[in-house]
Amino acid sequence: MKIIISNVSDPPIYQQIKDQIKDAILYGELKEGELLPSIRALANDLHVSVLTTRRVYDELESEGFITTRPGKGSFVAKENLELLLESKRHMVEVKLTEAWTTARALGISKEELVAMMEILFEEEDQ
């Protein structure tokens, strides 16, 4: 698992780490039941505070992405199909919102954007 942290990025460091781990789970790079690095090991690898990685793991666990077994470590949770689908939908909604915001800023109308999407769908079907 490769995590890249940007000190000049808007999201806080813990959010960058959390998002990258969550994406790795959603895209299947981290598999169900896979052992994650310990909190201390991840903190050392990323040169961040143990408190930062603790927060990441706590939030991922509360969201259902990982489970922690005392003395054993933290593991990718068994896929909760509904949680996974909702997370994937949310990811698409975020990207579509970004696309719409960019289109508006560039003066592209809703109709033009829809036409672009339909062309993409047609190309995908071929």
Rosetta constraint file for C-alpha pairs under 8 A:
AtomPair CA 1 CA 21 HARMONIC 7.99 0.50
AtomPair CA 1 CA 24 HARMONIC 7.70 0.50
AtomPair CA 1 CA 29 HARMONIC 7.77 0.50
AtomPair CA 1 CA 30 HARMONIC 7.66 0.50
AtomPair CA 3 CA 17 HARMONIC 6.60 0.50
AtomPair CA 3 CA 20 HARMONIC 6.45 0.50
AtomPair CA 3 CA 21 HARMONIC 7.77 0.50
AtomPair CA 3 CA 46 HARMONIC 7.76 0.50
AtomPair CA 4 CA 17 HARMONIC 7.76 0.50
AtomPair CA 5 CA 13 HARMONIC 6.65 0.50
AtomPair CA 5 CA 16 HARMONIC 6.54 0.50
AtomPair CA 5 CA 17 HARMONIC 7.16 0.50
AtomPair CA 5 CA 46 HARMONIC 7.85 0.50
AtomPair CA 6 CA 13 HARMONIC 7.53 0.50
AtomPair CA 7 CA 13 HARMONIC 7.47 0.50
AtomPair CA 11 CA 15 HARMONIC 6.02 0.50
AtomPair CA 11 CA 16 HARMONIC 6.29 0.50
AtomPair CA 12 CA 16 HARMONIC 6.41 0.50
AtomPair CA 13 CA 17 HARMONIC 6.32 0.50
AtomPair CA 13 CA 52 HARMONIC 7.81 0.50
AtomPair CA 14 CA 18 HARMONIC 6.06 0.50
AtomPair CA 14 CA 52 HARMONIC 5.66 0.50
AtomPair CA 14 CA 53 HARMONIC 6.89 0.50
AtomPair CA 14 CA 55 HARMONIC 7.15 0.50
AtomPair CA 14 CA 56 HARMONIC 5.92 0.50
AtomPair CA 15 CA 19 HARMONIC 5.91 0.50
AtomPair CA 15 CA 56 HARMONIC 7.38 0.50
AtomPair CA 16 CA 20 HARMONIC 6.22 0.50
AtomPair CA 17 CA 21 HARMONIC 6.26 0.50
AtomPair CA 17 CA 56 HARMONIC 7.02 0.50
AtomPair CA 18 CA 22 HARMONIC 6.04 0.50
AtomPair CA 18 CA 56 HARMONIC 5.39 0.50
AtomPair CA 18 CA 57 HARMONIC 7.74 0.50
AtomPair CA 18 CA 60 HARMONIC 7.07 0.50
AtomPair CA 19 CA 23 HARMONIC 5.98 0.50
AtomPair CA 20 CA 24 HARMONIC 6.12 0.50
AtomPair CA 21 CA 25 HARMONIC 6.34 0.50
AtomPair CA 22 CA 26 HARMONIC 6.16 0.50
AtomPair CA 22 CA 60 HARMONIC 7.60 0.50
AtomPair CA 22 CA 65 HARMONIC 7.18 0.50
AtomPair CA 23 CA 27 HARMONIC 5.91 0.50
AtomPair CA 24 CA 28 HARMONIC 6.04 0.50
AtomPair CA 24 CA 29 HARMONIC 4.84 0.50
AtomPair CA 24 CA 30 HARMONIC 5.49 0.50
AtomPair CA 25 CA 29 HARMONIC 5.93 0.50
AtomPair CA 25 CA 30 HARMONIC 4.82 0.50
AtomPair CA 25 CA 31 HARMONIC 6.60 0.50
AtomPair CA 25 CA 65 HARMONIC 7.68 0.50
AtomPair CA 25 CA 76 HARMONIC 7.41 0.50
AtomPair CA 26 CA 84 HARMONIC 6.99 0.50
AtomPair CA 26 CA 87 HARMONIC 7.89 0.50
AtomPair CA 26 CA 88 HARMONIC 7.24 0.50
AtomPair CA 30 CA 34 HARMONIC 6.55 0.50
AtomPair CA 30 CA 76 HARMONIC 7.11 0.50
AtomPair CA 31 CA 76 HARMONIC 6.57 0.50
AtomPair CA 32 CA 75 HARMONIC 7.65 0.50
AtomPair CA 32 CA 76 HARMONIC 5.06 0.50
AtomPair CA 32 CA 77 HARMONIC 5.78 0.50
AtomPair CA 32 CA 78 HARMONIC 5.27 0.50
AtomPair CA 32 CA 79 HARMONIC 6.58 0.50
AtomPair CA 33 CA 75 HARMONIC 5.38 0.50
AtomPair CA 33 CA 76 HARMONIC 4.95 0.50
AtomPair CA 33 CA 77 HARMONIC 6.06 0.50
AtomPair CA 33 CA 78 HARMONIC 6.50 0.50
AtomPair CA 34 CA 75 HARMONIC 5.32 0.50
AtomPair CA 34 CA 76 HARMONIC 5.38 0.50
AtomPair CA 35 CA 73 HARMONIC 6.94 0.50
AtomPair CA 35 CA 74 HARMONIC 5.96 0.50
AtomPair CA 35 CA 75 HARMONIC 4.48 0.50
AtomPair CA 35 CA 76 HARMONIC 6.71 0.50
AtomPair CA 36 CA 73 HARMONIC 7.29 0.50
AtomPair CA 36 CA 74 HARMONIC 5.55 0.50
AtomPair CA 36 CA 75 HARMONIC 5.56 0.50
AtomPair CA 36 CA 76 HARMONIC 7.20 0.50
AtomPair CA 37 CA 41 HARMONIC 5.93 0.50
AtomPair CA 37 CA 42 HARMONIC 5.70 0.50
AtomPair CA 37 CA 73 HARMONIC 7.92 0.50
AtomPair CA 37 CA 74 HARMONIC 7.55 0.50
AtomPair CA 38 CA 42 HARMONIC 6.04 0.50
AtomPair CA 38 CA 73 HARMONIC 6.40 0.50
AtomPair CA 38 CA 74 HARMONIC 7.10 0.50
AtomPair CA 39 CA 43 HARMONIC 6.13 0.50
AtomPair CA 39 CA 50 HARMONIC 6.42 0.50
AtomPair CA 39 CA 53 HARMONIC 5.65 0.50
AtomPair CA 39 CA 54 HARMONIC 6.05 0.50
AtomPair CA 39 CA 57 HARMONIC 7.67 0.50
AtomPair CA 40 CA 44 HARMONIC 6.16 0.50
AtomPair CA 40 CA 50 HARMONIC 5.79 0.50
AtomPair CA 40 CA 53 HARMONIC 7.70 0.50
AtomPair CA 41 CA 45 HARMONIC 6.09 0.50
AtomPair CA 42 CA 46 HARMONIC 6.09 0.50
AtomPair CA 42 CA 53 HARMONIC 6.88 0.50
AtomPair CA 43 CA 47 HARMONIC 5.67 0.50
AtomPair CA 43 CA 48 HARMONIC 4.96 0.50
AtomPair CA 43 CA 49 HARMONIC 5.77 0.50
AtomPair CA 43 CA 50 HARMONIC 5.28 0.50
AtomPair CA 43 CA 52 HARMONIC 7.56 0.50
AtomPair CA 43 CA 53 HARMONIC 5.93 0.50
AtomPair CA 44 CA 48 HARMONIC 6.62 0.50
AtomPair CA 44 CA 49 HARMONIC 7.99 0.50
AtomPair CA 48 CA 52 HARMONIC 6.65 0.50
AtomPair CA 48 CA 53 HARMONIC 7.57 0.50
AtomPair CA 49 CA 53 HARMONIC 6.81 0.50
AtomPair CA 50 CA 54 HARMONIC 6.01 0.50
AtomPair CA 51 CA 55 HARMONIC 6.15 0.50
AtomPair CA 52 CA 56 HARMONIC 6.39 0.50
AtomPair CA 53 CA 57 HARMONIC 6.22 0.50
AtomPair CA 54 CA 58 HARMONIC 6.02 0.50
AtomPair CA 55 CA 59 HARMONIC 6.08 0.50
AtomPair CA 56 CA 60 HARMONIC 6.13 0.50
AtomPair CA 57 CA 61 HARMONIC 5.99 0.50
AtomPair CA 57 CA 66 HARMONIC 7.54 0.50
AtomPair CA 57 CA 74 HARMONIC 7.99 0.50
AtomPair CA 58 CA 62 HARMONIC 6.16 0.50
AtomPair CA 59 CA 63 HARMONIC 6.14 0.50
AtomPair CA 60 CA 64 HARMONIC 6.27 0.50
AtomPair CA 60 CA 65 HARMONIC 5.28 0.50
AtomPair CA 60 CA 66 HARMONIC 5.82 0.50
AtomPair CA 61 CA 65 HARMONIC 5.65 0.50
AtomPair CA 61 CA 66 HARMONIC 4.74 0.50
AtomPair CA 61 CA 67 HARMONIC 5.61 0.50
AtomPair CA 61 CA 68 HARMONIC 7.42 0.50
AtomPair CA 64 CA 77 HARMONIC 6.78 0.50
AtomPair CA 64 CA 80 HARMONIC 7.91 0.50
AtomPair CA 64 CA 83 HARMONIC 7.73 0.50
AtomPair CA 65 CA 76 HARMONIC 6.19 0.50
AtomPair CA 65 CA 77 HARMONIC 5.35 0.50
AtomPair CA 66 CA 74 HARMONIC 6.55 0.50
AtomPair CA 66 CA 75 HARMONIC 5.44 0.50
AtomPair CA 66 CA 76 HARMONIC 4.43 0.50
AtomPair CA 66 CA 77 HARMONIC 4.40 0.50
AtomPair CA 67 CA 74 HARMONIC 5.59 0.50
AtomPair CA 67 CA 75 HARMONIC 5.37 0.50
AtomPair CA 67 CA 76 HARMONIC 6.41 0.50
AtomPair CA 67 CA 77 HARMONIC 5.43 0.50
AtomPair CA 68 CA 72 HARMONIC 7.63 0.50
AtomPair CA 68 CA 73 HARMONIC 5.67 0.50
AtomPair CA 68 CA 74 HARMONIC 4.16 0.50
AtomPair CA 68 CA 75 HARMONIC 6.26 0.50
AtomPair CA 69 CA 73 HARMONIC 5.48 0.50
AtomPair CA 69 CA 74 HARMONIC 6.29 0.50
AtomPair CA 79 CA 83 HARMONIC 7.91 0.50
AtomPair CA 79 CA 84 HARMONIC 6.92 0.50
AtomPair CA 80 CA 84 HARMONIC 6.04 0.50
AtomPair CA 81 CA 85 HARMONIC 6.08 0.50
AtomPair CA 82 CA 86 HARMONIC 6.09 0.50
AtomPair CA 83 CA 87 HARMONIC 6.10 0.50
AtomPair CA 84 CA 88 HARMONIC 6.18 0.50
AtomPair CA 85 CA 89 HARMONIC 6.12 0.50
AtomPair CA 86 CA 90 HARMONIC 6.10 0.50
AtomPair CA 87 CA 91 HARMONIC 6.16 0.50
AtomPair CA 88 CA 92 HARMONIC 6.35 0.50
AtomPair CA 89 CA 93 HARMONIC 6.15 0.50
AtomPair CA 90 CA 94 HARMONIC 6.20 0.50
AtomPair CA 91 CA 95 HARMONIC 6.44 0.50
AtomPair CA 92 CA 96 HARMONIC 6.07 0.50
AtomPair CA 93 CA 97 HARMONIC 6.04 0.50
AtomPair CA 94 CA 98 HARMONIC 6.27 0.50
AtomPair CA 95 CA 99 HARMONIC 6.19 0.50
AtomPair CA 96 CA 100 HARMONIC 6.10 0.50
AtomPair CA 97 CA 101 HARMONIC 6.07 0.50
AtomPair CA 98 CA 102 HARMONIC 6.13 0.50
AtomPair CA 99 CA 103 HARMONIC 6.03 0.50
AtomPair CA 100 CA 104 HARMONIC 6.14 0.50
AtomPair CA 100 CA 113 HARMONIC 7.76 0.50
AtomPair CA 101 CA 105 HARMONIC 6.23 0.50
AtomPair CA 102 CA 106 HARMONIC 6.24 0.50
AtomPair CA 103 CA 107 HARMONIC 6.22 0.50
AtomPair CA 103 CA 108 HARMONIC 4.92 0.50
AtomPair CA 103 CA 109 HARMONIC 7.21 0.50
AtomPair CA 103 CA 113 HARMONIC 7.19 0.50
AtomPair CA 104 CA 108 HARMONIC 5.45 0.50
AtomPair CA 104 CA 109 HARMONIC 6.71 0.50
AtomPair CA 108 CA 112 HARMONIC 6.18 0.50
AtomPair CA 108 CA 113 HARMONIC 6.67 0.50
AtomPair CA 109 CA 113 HARMONIC 6.25 0.50
AtomPair CA 110 CA 114 HARMONIC 6.14 0.50
AtomPair CA 111 CA 115 HARMONIC 6.12 0.50
AtomPair CA 112 CA 116 HARMONIC 6.20 0.50
AtomPair CA 113 CA 117 HARMONIC 6.30 0.50
AtomPair CA 114 CA 118 HARMONIC 6.19 0.50
AtomPair CA 115 CA 119 HARMONIC 6.27 0.50
AtomPair CA 116 CA 120 HARMONIC 6.35 0.50
AtomPair CA 117 CA 121 HARMONIC 6.21 0.50
AtomPair CA 118 CA 122 HARMONIC 6.13 0.50
AtomPair CA 119 CA 123 HARMONIC 6.18 0.50
AtomPair CA 120 CA 124 HARMONIC 6.17 0.50
AtomPair CA 121 CA 125 HARMONIC 6.29 0.50
AtomPair CA 122 CA 126 HARMONIC 6.57 0.50
